[in-house]
Amino acid sequence: MPTRNVVVLAGARTPFTEWAGGKTGGGAPGGALKDLSAIELGAIALRGALEKAGVPGEDVDHVVFGNALQTSPDAIYGARHVALKAGVPVEVPALTVSRICGSGLQAAVTAAQHIRLGEARVVACGGIENLSQAPFVVRGLRHGLKLRHLEFEDYFLAALSDPVCGLMMAQTAEHVARKYRVSRQEQDVYALRSHNTTAKAAQAGIFKEEIVPVQTKGGRIIAEDDHFVSDCTLEGLSKLQPYFSKDGFVTAGNASGLTDGACALILASEDEAAAKRVRPLGRILSWGVAGVPPEEMGMGPVPAVRKALDAAGVGIRDVDLFEVNEAFAAAYIAVEKALGIDRDKANVNGGAIGIGHPLGATGARQILTVLLELRRRKKRLGIATACIGGGQGMAVLLEALT
């Protein structure tokens, strides 16, 4: 069976807003999107992406969405309900995938595989997340309490702990910082860059090309990201206390923002794009997925990027722009050093530290962001990559079609 070139026709995302458990960059309570489930956010993003692509729902052959933490009562239906709520015909199948923080990337790769194998011409894909709706759970209640205390488990906090290595995700970043000699000051300097570049991009209106406004159930219109700190300073970051240990490195300032949001992409075969006379944003060239020790999950992008580059016969210096997920500043810096990435080419409009990290949606956002920026700069190659809890990394190599 002949393979087909896969292109990204268009994409759209909701604003990424602070989860209900935190505060916005301006200090206000978070939770702007707390009453809209991940599925509802996904439907909004998908409708926006279809509109931007000029593709009716009837032309979609398959729908694939990633989701890390299933938090709403209907979350089990995932991509299927995203599709139906977005107006995709009932006959079109849908698939929900999870590779934790790589879920949005995985959705795009799975969609590309459908197209390359000739199983579909147009696939809608992306990622969804609403961390605000993460419940508290009671384990074992179905079997009766008998004689013991009732304990509530924070579903979100529990998910951030990897029982195989016995570490919280932030503690894996501490491990990486120590092993690869990334100082607290280096992390804070990088975090400042992320907040500043995010603020600069937002003020310049760059994200308006990505974002579709969301109307909350209370009638409020949300059209902007709200996690980044526009007046962030190195002094302010340096005063933040490490969360997990007195001599640690990871703080609320140099870790990714916990946010709610969704992002959708419309993928198609290159022939289908030509037939529809749609000018694609870019082409998916290759991808790579790799495993690393769970306690070093932040290093996952290193082998994943190398696999993606090798698959396309491309060198690291050939890449014009990088979107390296900023789960933690320590992890980004260690990956940057290991791969020899020029920082001036990486996360040029901010990353998860400034924009926020709605787990399942981030990878799709990275693909959209890097393709749009490549077009603005009239550059050719970009990488979107993320570390993944449990000890994995994933990377997608993209070519802009200017």
C-alpha positions in Angstrom: 0.0 0.0 0.0 1.6 3.3 -1.0 2.2 5.9 1.7 0.8 9.4 1.4 2.2 12.8 2.5 0.4 14.3 5.5 -0.3 18.0 5.8 -1.8 20.2 8.6 -4.5 22.3 7.0 -5.3 24.4 10.1 -5.6 24.5 13.8 -7.3 26.3 16.6 -7.2 26.3 20.4 -9.1 27.7 23.3 -7.4 30.0 25.7 -5.2 28.2 28.2 -6.5 29.4 31.6 -5.3 28.8 35.1 -6.9 25.9 36.8 -9.3 26.4 39.7 -6.7 25.4 42.3 -4.3 28.3 41.4 -4.1 32.0 40.7 -3.7 33.7 37.3 -0.5 35.6 36.4 -2.3 38.7 37.6 -3.1 37.3 41.0 -6.8 36.6 40.5 -8.4 33.3 41.4 -8.1 30.7 38.6 -10.9 28.6 37.1 -12.1 30.7 34.2 -13.0 27.5 32.3 -13.7 25.3 35.2 -17.4 24.8 34.3 -16.7 23.6 30.8 -15.6 20.0 30.5 -12.5 18.9 28.5 -15.0 17.5 26.0 -16.8 20.8 25.7 -13.5 22.7 25.3 -12.4 20.2 22.6 -15.6 20.7 20.7 -15.1 24.5 20.7 -11.5 24.1 19.4 -12.6 21.5 16.8 -15.3 23.8 15.4 -12.8 26.6 15.2 -10.2 24.4 13.4 -12.7 23.1 10.9 -13.8 26.7 10.1 -10.2 27.8 9.6 -9.5 24.9 7.4 -12.7 25.5 5.4 -13.5 21.8 5.8 -17.1 20.8 6.7 -17.6 18.1 9.3 -19.0 15.8 6.6 -15.6 15.6 5.0 -13.9 14.3 8.1 -13.1 10.5 7.9 -11.8 10.0 11.5 -11.4 11.9 14.8 -8.5 11.3 17.2 -8.1 13.3 20.5 -5.7 12.9 23.4 -6.6 13.3 27.0 -4.3 12.8 30.0 -6.5 13.1 33.1 -10.2 12.1 32.6 -12.1 14.4 35.0 -15.7 14.8 33.8 -18.5 12.2 34.2 -18.6 11.8 30.4 -14.8 11.7 29.9 -14.9 8.0 29.0 -16.5 9.0 25.7 -13.6 11.4 24.9 -13.0 12.0 21.3 -16.4 10.6 20.3 -18.3 13.3 22.2 -15.9 16.0 21.0 -16.7 15.1 17.5 -20.5 14.9 18.0 -20.6 18.2 19.9 -18.6 19.8 17.1 -21.1 18.7 14.5 -19.1 15.9 12.9 -21.6 13.3 11.5 -22.5 10.4 13.6 -21.1 7.9 11.1 -17.6 9.2 11.6 -15.6 7.1 14.1 -13.5 8.6 16.9 -10.6 7.4 19.0 -9.3 8.7 22.4 -5.6 8.2 23.0 -3.4 8.9 26.0 0.4 9.3 26.2 0.0 11.6 29.2 1.8 14.9 28.3 2.4 13.6 24.8 -1.2 12.9 24.2 -1.7 15.8 21.8 1.4 14.7 19.8 0.2 11.1 19.8 -3.2 12.2 18.5 -1.5 13.9 15.5 0.7 10.9 14.9 -2.2 8.5 15.0 -4.1 10.7 12.6 -1.1 10.9 10.3 -0.8 7.1 10.3 -4.5 6.7 9.3 -3.8 9.0 6.3 -0.4 7.5 5.4 -2.0 4.0 5.3 -4.8 5.3 3.1 -7.5 4.6 5.7 -8.6 8.3 5.7 -8.2 11.4 3.7 -9.1 14.0 6.4 -8.6 13.4 10.1 -9.5 15.9 12.9 -7.2 15.5 15.9 -5.9 17.3 19.0 -5.9 17.3 22.7 -8.2 18.2 25.6 -7.8 18.8 29.3 -9.7 20.3 32.3 -7.7 19.9 35.4 -10.1 22.1 37.4 -12.7 19.3 37.3 -10.4 16.7 38.8 -12.4 15.1 41.6 -11.6 13.8 45.0 -12.2 10.1 45.2 -12.8 7.5 48.0 -11.1 4.2 47.3 -12.8 1.0 48.5 -16.1 2.6 49.5 -18.1 0.2 47.2 -17.1 -2.7 49.5 -18.3 -0.9 52.6 -16.6 1.1 55.3 -16.7 -1.3 58.2 -14.6 0.0 61.1 -12.2 2.6 59.6 -11.8 6.3 58.7 -13.0 7.7 55.4 -10.2 9.2 53.4 -10.4 11.4 50.3 -7.8 11.1 47.6 -6.9 14.1 45.4 -7.2 12.5 42.0 -5.0 15.0 40.3 -2.3 15.0 43.0 -2.2 11.2 43.0 -1.8 11.2 39.2 1.3 13.4 39.5 3.1 10.6 41.5 4.8 7.7 39.7 4.8 4.7 42.0 7.3 2.8 39.9 10.1 5.3 40.7 8.4 6.6 43.9 8.7 10.2 42.8 6.3 13.1 42.1 6.8 14.6 38.6 8.5 17.7 40.2 10.8 15.4 42.1 11.9 13.8 38.8 12.8 17.3 37.7 14.9 17.7 40.9 16.7 14.5 40.1 17.4 15.7 36.5 18.7 19.1 37.8 21.1 17.4 40.2 22.3 14.7 37.7 22.8 17.1 34.8 24.0 20.0 37.0 21.3 22.6 36.3 21.4 25.2 39.0 18.4 27.0 40.6 19.6 30.3 39.1 19.7 28.7 35.6 16.1 27.5 36.1 14.8 30.9 37.3 16.6 32.7 34.4 14.9 30.4 31.9 11.6 30.7 33.6 11.8 34.5 33.4 12.5 34.2 29.7 9.3 32.0 29.3 7.1 34.5 31.1 8.6 37.4 29.3 8.4 35.9 25.8 4.8 34.7 26.5 3.8 38.2 27.6 5.5 39.8 24.6 3.8 37.4 22.2 0.4 38.0 23.8 0.8 41.8 23.7 1.8 41.5 20.0 -1.4 39.6 19.3 0.5 36.5 18.1 -1.8 34.1 19.9 -4.9 35.6 18.3 -4.1 33.5 15.2 -4.4 30.3 17.4 -7.2 31.1 19.8 -10.9 30.9 19.4 -12.8 32.7 22.2 -14.8 30.7 24.6 -18.1 31.7 26.2 -18.5 30.4 29.7 -21.8 29.1 31.1 -22.1 32.4 32.9 -21.9 34.3 29.6 -18.3 35.6 30.0 -16.1 35.6 26.9 -12.6 34.3 27.5 -10.2 35.1 24.7 -6.8 35.2 26.2 -4.4 33.0 28.1 -4.1 34.1 31.8 -1.3 32.1 33.4 1.8 34.2 32.5 3.1 36.9 34.8 3.5 40.0 32.7 5.7 41.8 35.3 7.8 38.8 36.2 11.3 39.5 37.6 14.3 37.3 38.5 14.2 38.7 42.0 10.6 37.6 42.4 11.3 34.1 41.1 14.3 33.7 43.3 12.2 34.4 46.4 9.8 31.5 45.7 10.3 28.5 48.0 10.9 25.0 46.6 7.8 23.0 47.0 9.1 19.5 47.8 12.3 20.1 49.9 14.2 23.0 51.5 17.2 22.4 49.3 15.3 21.7 46.2 15.0 23.7 42.9 11.5 23.4 41.6 9.1 26.2 42.4 5.7 27.5 41.2 7.7 29.9 39.1 10.0 27.6 37.2 7.5 24.8 36.6 4.8 24.6 34.0 1.4 26.2 34.7 -1.5 24.0 35.5 -4.2 25.1 33.0 -7.4 24.1 31.3 -7.8 24.1 27.5 -8.0 22.3 24.2 -6.4 22.4 20.8 -7.6 20.9 17.5 -5.8 20.3 14.2 -7.1 19.3 10.8 -4.8 16.8 9.0 -5.2 15.6 5.4 -3.4 13.9 2.6 -1.5 16.3 0.4 -3.6 15.2 -2.6 -6.8 16.0 -0.6 -5.5 19.4 0.3 -4.8 20.2 -3.3 -8.2 18.9 -4.4 -9.8 21.2 -1.8 -7.5 24.1 -2.8 -6.5 24.6 0.8 -3.1 26.1 1.5 -1.7 23.9 4.3 0.3 25.2 7.2 2.8 22.5 6.9 3.7 18.8 6.5 4.3 16.1 9.1 7.7 14.6 8.1 8.4 12.1 10.8 8.2 11.4 14.5 10.0 9.5 17.3 8.9 8.0 20.6 11.4 6.7 23.2 11.6 5.4 26.7 13.9 6.6 29.5 14.2 5.8 33.2 11.0 7.0 35.0 13.1 9.1 37.4 14.6 10.9 34.4 11.3 11.4 32.5 12.3 15.0 31.7 15.1 13.7 29.4 12.6 11.8 27.2 12.8 14.4 24.3 16.5 13.6 23.8 16.2 10.1 22.2 12.7 11.0 20.8 14.1 14.0 18.8 17.0 12.0 17.6 14.7 9.2 16.3 12.5 11.8 14.5 15.5 13.4 12.9 17.1 10.1 11.9 13.8 9.0 10.3 13.8 12.0 8.0 17.6 12.2 7.5 17.8 15.6 9.1 20.4 17.0 11.5 19.7 19.0 14.6 21.3 22.1 13.0 18.8 21.9 10.1 15.9 22.6 12.4 14.9 26.3 12.4 12.5 26.3 15.4 11.9 24.1 18.4 8.9 23.7 20.7 10.3 21.8 23.7 7.7 21.4 26.4 8.6 23.3 29.5 7.2 20.9 32.0 10.0 22.1 34.3 12.8 24.6 33.5 15.3 22.0 34.8 14.1 19.5 32.2 14.1 22.0 29.4 17.7 23.1 30.1 19.0 19.6 30.5 17.4 18.7 27.1 18.8 21.8 25.5 22.3 21.0 26.6 22.1 17.3 25.6 20.8 18.0 22.1 22.8 21.2 21.5 19.7 23.3 20.9 20.3 27.0 20.2 18.0 28.7 22.8 17.3 31.5 20.3 15.4 28.9 18.2 13.4 27.4 21.1 10.0 28.3 22.5 10.3 31.8 20.9 6.8 32.7 22.0 7.0 31.2 25.4 6.1 27.7 26.5 4.3 25.8 29.3 5.9 27.9 32.0 4.4 31.0 30.6 1.5 29.8 28.5 0.5 26.9 30.7 0.3 23.1 30.3 -3.2 21.5 29.9 -1.6 18.1 29.8 -3.4 16.4 26.9 -3.7 19.6 24.8 -0.1 20.8 24.9 1.3 18.7 22.1 -1.3 19.8 19.6 -0.7 23.4 20.6 3.1 23.0 20.1 2.5 21.7 16.5 0.2 24.6 15.7 2.4 27.2 17.3 5.6 26.1 15.6 4.0 25.9 12.2 2.5 29.4 12.4 5.8 30.8 13.6 7.8 29.1 10.8 5.4 30.7 8.4 5.9 34.1 10.0 9.7 33.8 9.8 9.7 32.2 6.4 11.6 29.2 7.8 11.2 25.6 7.0 11.7 22.9 9.7 10.4 22.7 13.2 10.3 20.2 16.0 7.5 19.7 18.6 8.6 17.6 21.5 7.6 16.7 25.1 8.7 14.7 28.1 6.2 12.2 29.4 5.5 11.0 32.9 6.5 7.4 33.4 9.7 7.9 31.5 9.0 8.6 27.8 9.6 11.3 25.2 7.9 12.1 21.9 8.8 14.3 19.0 7.3 15.3 15.7 9.3 16.9 12.9 7.4 19.4 10.8 8.0 21.2 7.5 6.3 24.6 7.0 4.7 25.2 3.6 5.0 29.0 3.2 
